[in-house]
Every structure is written in structure tokens, then in C-alpha cells.
Amino acid sequence: MNNRIYFIRVLFAVLAFFVIKDVRAASWDSYDFEENDFRYKITSTVWNTVEITYYPSWKDVNGWPVDVEYKGVKYYITSIGKSAFQDNKNLKWVWIPDYVTEIDESAFQNCVNLTTVVLPQNLRSIGKMAFFYCSSLKEVTLPEGLEVIGVNAFTHCGLTTVEIPQGVIRIDDYAFSACHDLERAVIKSDIEKIGGNIFAECEKLTYFSQNVYNCYYLETLGFYGALYDKRTKTILSYPGGSTAEAYVIPEGPEVIKVYAFAYNNYLKSVTLPSTMKDIDYFAFSRTSIDTLRVYSKQSPFKTNVLYDMENIVLVVPYGAKGIYGEGWKEVVEMDPIYLDIKQADVGNIKLLMDFGQHYSLIIDAPEGWQVHSITLDGEDVTEQLTEQNIFIVPSLAKSAVLSVVYEKYGGPITEVDAWQSSSVPKVLVRENSISITNISQQERVWIYNASGQLIRTFCGECILSLFPNSTYLIKTSSRVLKVKL
């Protein structure tokens, strides 16, 4: 009796397994007909095209059809439907039919024994999680016609090399993340959009190949293999397997994307430039970083960036400690260097800045003199001088020469009160703004505070917002105006 009950229970369990499989398949996608265990949905009666919507997850494929006949009409297979082969543990190789242009979401997800995939040249799109957790898939050749690679498309695959062909225009978030054996990534494509860290948790990936076409690999500028967008304004990914202990981001980049530095176990310090404006969530999560040096005058960190940051010492510009908030192990200000300038020395002062040094400069003009310009290796950086006479030295990829040029006030000074204007240039003062007109677009204008510190330089006419109850000097090539707000 007990044996009969046990047998019945086993029978019902087996039947339930197959029923659940069929119900699951039916719930995923409707279909129009079935042939050799493949289920198909007609996608066009004009072009006679179909989509594979389901194949039993307990069977391997004996042969891959290119076309199929239904009611006397030949149909061509042009797409692999959503979850069509998901969880198939018996699938070992895939030969996608030549006419297929799209592989939909989760089409081969969790096919853990899949070792070989042959993709057609007509393929245009690989959908979200299409090959997610195909852990036995060691190699795949992406066709030249491919345009889109979806979110987590190859996450947790066994890939060792990835080569993005010319033609791909978009790679979505985490497309190749957690490919723990991935050692080499080549990006040839003229990509328009790359999502959040497409190579997150690829701890064997040490660099991005130099023959990238659109996402720059600029070692000579100190980029050291990180993946940037076309304009080198956004850091997309830092190789998780890079063994460098320090990474200095040169001046220029403004954004660090989500998880960009995450999962690197070698980095100890990262230096962020003064141009940095926006650091995305979890950018430095789960790393061995213990020091961040920041040269930005305003905190670029979002709240959630501080996740996993309680062991990091943050080194910030002199006088900026209060703007970086809490959540760090410690916030330390950089030591300032004061330039001791004598009257006789004023004119053109040069200072050699050494790569790897981190400091701020306090630049004060002696009485009767004013800062005319500041250059760093020939590039005008005058506007980086703060209201407190502090010049934040940017991170440097090499030694550089900082040049500070002073000049005497010189010439008569005309005072301009509120609501009063002069003829050349014409200056109109209203509350906390100054309108400067009646000068050519090529004429240079310098704005100084009352102590002679240069706070703004420009060409041509403009409207400036300045602090009320203050005095400013406006210098042109022909005269100096003293303006009271």
C-alpha cells in the first residue's frame, strides 16, 4: 500500500513537472504553431517571418532550422523570443539561423552547459540578459552587423576575450559584468552610448586594448587603461584586474559613472581633478582604496557614493574641509604653500610643480600690484584663483611650470558709483550686477577685487554677478575703473 502511494506521488510529481513547464511556456509567449518541439509565432504575413517563442528546457537541440513550413507557407526565422530557451540545462551548442536579426530578453538565460554560440551576420540586437549566467560559454564572436548589446547581456559568462566590432552603437549597463575569467577587451566600434560599468567584477581584466576606436585609451595623458567616453569627460570603467596601486585622473574628466572603480582589489589611492563635478552611486564600492585626493572646490559626491567609504581618508583642498560632509574615516586638508613675493621680484614668477605632489598655493599681490595671469605649462588657468587668493594645484601627469604674472595698476583710476556709467567702457551697476558694454568683442577685460586679486577675465561685453557692498577694479587696455556696489 505504501509503495503504491509513493509511486502515485512520484507519478504526480513528474506529471506536474511537465505541466508546469508547459504552463510556464504558454504564459511567456503565445504561439501559432509547433514543429519538432519548437514553438513559433508569426511576426509578418507579408514577409513570411516567425519568432521562436519556446523550446523544452529538458531537451538538447538536434538541429537548428533556418525556415519552417506551416499550412503550405514557408516562414523564415528572424528572431529568438523572450525566454525561449531559458533554464535549458541540456543545451550545449547554439547555431542561430542566418535570417535572425534579434535575440530577445533572457532568450538563453541560465543555460549553464552552453559552450558554443554561433551568431549570424544579420544579427542587430542582443537583448537584456540574453546570455545571462551561461557560465560555460568561453568564447563568442560578435558579428559586424551588431548594433545593440542589452543590459546584463553576457553577465556571469565564462568569456575570456571580448571584441566589440565596428558597427555597435550602444552597450547597456553591466553588459559583460561578472565575467570572472575575462582578461582582454577590445572596443573597435564607433559607440554612441556606453552604460554603467559594463565590465564590473571582471577581476582578471587588467586593461582595455589600445585599438579602441571611440572610447579612448590614453596612457600618455595618464589615463592608464580606464575606459572613457568619446570626449574623455566621463569615466565609464576602470579595469578590475589592474594591479596599479595609485590612479591619477588628469584635468578634464567631469563624471564618474556607477560602479566605475568597484571591485578592484589593488588600488590604494585615487586622485580626482578640479574639473570633477558628478560621481555616481557606488563608484568606489568594494575596493581596497584607502585614500582619495580631491581638487574640486565643490563636493562632486552623491550621498550613496559614500557606501563602503568609512575606511577612506579624504584629502581635500585647503579651506574646503567643511563642504565634504561625513561618512569618511577622516577628512584632511592639503597643506598650502605661501609664495613670499617681494616688490622687486614681482613681474613673472615661475614655480616647478612636481608630479605626485598635492598642495594649494596662496597667491597674494603686493601693494600696488595685481595678478594679471596664471598659466600652467602655457595654459591659462587664471580663473581657477579663488576669492581667498587660493590656487588649487590640479593633479599632474608630469612635472609642470606654474607662471604667475603681476602688473602695476598703472594709469588713472575712474570711480564709478551705483547707477552711474562711463563712456568707454560703459559700466552700469545695479545692486549686485555689473553690465559692461561699449567695447569690441576682441578687447580683453580684467576684473580685480579691491586687494588686487584677479577674479575674472574675458573678451567683449558681458553682465557679471558680483558680491554687494564690495569694490572692484575693471581694467581694459585703455583705462581702469573703480566700481562700488
Phi, psi and omega in degrees: 000312180298323178295322179295317180297318180297317180297317181296318179298316178297318180299314179297324180295317179295315178299320180296323180301312182288325178296316179298320179300314181293319180296319180298314181297317181295326181285336181287312183205142173286160178215159184258330178199168182228140181212122179052047178075348175277136173255140186233147172239130179286124181257341176202126175271348177280313181263359179055060181241151179224164177238137173283120183256341184195144170216139185304133185283355179256012182233145170275161180267124180279329180199141183261119181282147174266323178219169183211147182254137180217120181054042176080003181247133177274129179243145179256138181277117183242355179205152174254118189287171181302125176059024185302322181241016186303140176066018178280107183276349182262351181285121183247333178216150183228127173240101184286129181305150188298332184274353184291128178249346184217133170248116191278177183307131174058023185304319181237024182302135175064028171273080194290343180255008179287121183248336186227130176228124175249115183262143182281155179291339180278354184296131181249329188218133171247117190282176180305127176057027184302318179240029181302129178061034168273076193292341180267357182280107185266336187210140174210136178259114180279130185288156182297332183278356183295138182242324187229133173240119191281175180301129178054029185303319182238024180299138179063030172270167180268020185301141176252336179221140175233127176235112180274117186282162174300133181120330178294127182249348181208132171235122185273174186310136170055029186305322181239026183292154176058026169274089193291346178256003183290122183246341187217133177228124180241126180241106181263344193282153173275070189286135178269329183215128172238128184281191179302160194332093184290346179240031179299141178064023173263080192287351176262354180281112186263338179195167174258134186302149185289339183273046172280144187264323188232337179254109198288140169245101191242074182297325183293340178260009177089017182278336171050043170091356177289155183263121181246163174284180187301321183272002184056034176261340184234129174270118184267321185199140173246131186301123184295340181262001179297132184266003178297139181268343180225144179223120180253116178275121182288171178297141178130303179301143184240339187227140170241122186282168183304134178060018186303318181255003186296149172073013173270125185259011183248324183301134176250327181216146176227134178252126182255136185282170179291344180279351184293128184241330189213116177248120189285172183302139173057026183301326182244023182291142173057050175237176177261013182298131176244350180219131171240127174254127186237131180251000179288142181281343176235143183296123178271002188274134169276162185304312185286352176296333184284000175298130181068026184249005186292349178256011184256134173270126181258122178256121188238165179301155178302129179086002185249010185301324186287346186266356187260002171067197183250179179108355180259163174295319179195148174245121185239136177273143176291146178288128178280155173245126180264127176276116179273098188254121176268159182306317184291338183275344187292140181155281179217102183257130180243140180226128179280122179260125184267136175301134178095348177272148184228112180200171173242154178247133172263113185246109177247139177272133176297163182301132180089355180241163178217150177287120180269318181197156174230128178234148176237108186052043176087351180265130182290118180237024186304320185290351178279355176286125185278173178298337181267019181063026181257129173252117181277114180289121180290163175294140186242139176271351180199174176296147183215160179251123176264127182241126178247119181252126179250160173212153175286156180303307174061140176079164179291146178252124179260127179273136179236117178271173180303141178070004181257148180227157176242170187278312183225108348285165178272122183240125177240124184253127177222114179051250183249031178224152179233129175255123181245116183225186176066033173226158182286159180292344181266348184284135182276139179232135177241136177247125179241152169278179187297336181272001177094011179275129178288125181244348181195141173221145184197175176242138174083190184283153179195170172239126183247141171260119183234171183285135177292163179058036181228165179240138182227153174252126178249116184247131170241183180292343185250336184198168176238129180248136175258118188245128177252128176265000000 
